[in-house]
Amino acid sequence: MSRQSRIVGILTEAFTPQRLEVEDDSARHAGHAGAGAGGETHFNVRMASAAFEGMNRVARSRAVNDALAGEFAEGLHALSLTLRAPSELTVSS
């Protein structure tokens, strides 16, 4: 199973998102610190979940990073996060 698939599974289980997009952005980071030769080290995550209602941006990021701690321990290097509560969604989000 790919890291991207595992991330989707972990985030789905932890946050029951209304919207979830996970994009492998590793190729853009080739040669940077933490970039593995096989990729799957850098990801963009866009997620909307009711679990984020009432949480500030830092708390949301910490919750996602905590959920993915096992992936970080196994070579995940960086995430770009866009995290919203459903009440914050707009047509362009």
HELIX and SHEET records of a PDB file:
HELIX    1   1 ARG A    3  PHE A   15  1                                  13    
HELIX    2   2 SER A   26  HIS A   29  5                                   4    
HELIX    3   3 ALA A   50  PHE A   52  5                                   3    
HELIX    4   4 ARG A   57  ALA A   67  1                                  11    
HELIX    5   5 ALA A   69  ALA A   73  1                                   5    
HELIX    6   6 PRO A   86  GLU A   88  5                                   3    
SHEET    1   A 3 ARG A  19  ASP A  24  0                                        
SHEET    2   A 3 HIS A  42  ALA A  48 -1                                        
SHEET    3   A 3 ALA A  78  ARG A  84  1                                        
END                                                                             
